[in-house]
Amino acid sequence: MSTNTISKIALTIIALILVGYGMRVDSPTLRWVGIAFLVAAFALRFIKPPVEGE
């Protein structure tokens, strides 16, 4: 797996944990931080992987 894929997975897992915990303790700040992590993971989708041999 590439580092880009690993970072997307890690950011998504962190986002799910933060959103879930934010809902559990009724904290809108934690939910918004979790949503921001999810947006960051989605934005990484548009970064092109490096081409081998260049």
Rosetta constraint file for C-alpha pairs under 8 A:
AtomPair CA 1 CA 5 HARMONIC 6.31 0.50
AtomPair CA 1 CA 6 HARMONIC 6.79 0.50
AtomPair CA 2 CA 6 HARMONIC 6.39 0.50
AtomPair CA 3 CA 7 HARMONIC 6.04 0.50
AtomPair CA 4 CA 8 HARMONIC 6.24 0.50
AtomPair CA 4 CA 44 HARMONIC 7.34 0.50
AtomPair CA 4 CA 49 HARMONIC 7.50 0.50
AtomPair CA 5 CA 9 HARMONIC 6.25 0.50
AtomPair CA 6 CA 10 HARMONIC 6.08 0.50
AtomPair CA 7 CA 11 HARMONIC 6.00 0.50
AtomPair CA 7 CA 41 HARMONIC 7.59 0.50
AtomPair CA 8 CA 12 HARMONIC 6.13 0.50
AtomPair CA 8 CA 41 HARMONIC 4.88 0.50
AtomPair CA 8 CA 42 HARMONIC 7.55 0.50
AtomPair CA 8 CA 44 HARMONIC 6.67 0.50
AtomPair CA 8 CA 45 HARMONIC 7.80 0.50
AtomPair CA 9 CA 13 HARMONIC 6.20 0.50
AtomPair CA 9 CA 41 HARMONIC 7.62 0.50
AtomPair CA 10 CA 14 HARMONIC 6.17 0.50
AtomPair CA 11 CA 15 HARMONIC 6.01 0.50
AtomPair CA 11 CA 37 HARMONIC 5.88 0.50
AtomPair CA 11 CA 38 HARMONIC 6.58 0.50
AtomPair CA 11 CA 40 HARMONIC 7.40 0.50
AtomPair CA 11 CA 41 HARMONIC 5.57 0.50
AtomPair CA 12 CA 16 HARMONIC 6.19 0.50
AtomPair CA 12 CA 37 HARMONIC 6.93 0.50
AtomPair CA 12 CA 38 HARMONIC 5.61 0.50
AtomPair CA 12 CA 41 HARMONIC 6.10 0.50
AtomPair CA 13 CA 17 HARMONIC 6.25 0.50
AtomPair CA 14 CA 18 HARMONIC 6.16 0.50
AtomPair CA 14 CA 34 HARMONIC 7.19 0.50
AtomPair CA 14 CA 37 HARMONIC 7.21 0.50
AtomPair CA 15 CA 19 HARMONIC 6.04 0.50
AtomPair CA 15 CA 33 HARMONIC 7.65 0.50
AtomPair CA 15 CA 34 HARMONIC 4.20 0.50
AtomPair CA 15 CA 35 HARMONIC 6.36 0.50
AtomPair CA 15 CA 36 HARMONIC 7.70 0.50
AtomPair CA 15 CA 37 HARMONIC 5.21 0.50
AtomPair CA 15 CA 38 HARMONIC 5.43 0.50
AtomPair CA 16 CA 20 HARMONIC 5.93 0.50
AtomPair CA 16 CA 34 HARMONIC 6.67 0.50
AtomPair CA 16 CA 38 HARMONIC 7.96 0.50
AtomPair CA 17 CA 21 HARMONIC 6.00 0.50
AtomPair CA 17 CA 34 HARMONIC 7.55 0.50
AtomPair CA 18 CA 22 HARMONIC 5.83 0.50
AtomPair CA 18 CA 30 HARMONIC 5.87 0.50
AtomPair CA 18 CA 31 HARMONIC 6.25 0.50
AtomPair CA 18 CA 33 HARMONIC 7.15 0.50
AtomPair CA 18 CA 34 HARMONIC 4.85 0.50
AtomPair CA 19 CA 23 HARMONIC 6.17 0.50
AtomPair CA 19 CA 30 HARMONIC 6.38 0.50
AtomPair CA 19 CA 31 HARMONIC 4.47 0.50
AtomPair CA 19 CA 32 HARMONIC 7.56 0.50
AtomPair CA 19 CA 33 HARMONIC 7.76 0.50
AtomPair CA 19 CA 34 HARMONIC 4.96 0.50
AtomPair CA 19 CA 35 HARMONIC 6.99 0.50
AtomPair CA 20 CA 24 HARMONIC 6.24 0.50
AtomPair CA 20 CA 31 HARMONIC 7.62 0.50
AtomPair CA 21 CA 25 HARMONIC 6.21 0.50
AtomPair CA 21 CA 30 HARMONIC 7.45 0.50
AtomPair CA 21 CA 31 HARMONIC 7.87 0.50
AtomPair CA 22 CA 26 HARMONIC 5.58 0.50
AtomPair CA 22 CA 27 HARMONIC 4.80 0.50
AtomPair CA 22 CA 28 HARMONIC 6.43 0.50
AtomPair CA 22 CA 29 HARMONIC 7.40 0.50
AtomPair CA 22 CA 30 HARMONIC 4.80 0.50
AtomPair CA 22 CA 31 HARMONIC 4.93 0.50
AtomPair CA 23 CA 27 HARMONIC 6.45 0.50
AtomPair CA 23 CA 28 HARMONIC 7.72 0.50
AtomPair CA 23 CA 31 HARMONIC 6.84 0.50
AtomPair CA 27 CA 31 HARMONIC 6.57 0.50
AtomPair CA 28 CA 32 HARMONIC 6.16 0.50
AtomPair CA 29 CA 33 HARMONIC 6.22 0.50
AtomPair CA 30 CA 34 HARMONIC 6.10 0.50
AtomPair CA 31 CA 35 HARMONIC 6.19 0.50
AtomPair CA 32 CA 36 HARMONIC 6.12 0.50
AtomPair CA 33 CA 37 HARMONIC 6.33 0.50
AtomPair CA 34 CA 38 HARMONIC 6.30 0.50
AtomPair CA 35 CA 39 HARMONIC 6.20 0.50
AtomPair CA 36 CA 40 HARMONIC 6.21 0.50
AtomPair CA 37 CA 41 HARMONIC 6.24 0.50
AtomPair CA 38 CA 42 HARMONIC 6.21 0.50
AtomPair CA 39 CA 43 HARMONIC 6.07 0.50
AtomPair CA 40 CA 44 HARMONIC 6.32 0.50
AtomPair CA 41 CA 45 HARMONIC 7.00 0.50
AtomPair CA 42 CA 46 HARMONIC 7.84 0.50
AtomPair CA 43 CA 47 HARMONIC 7.57 0.50
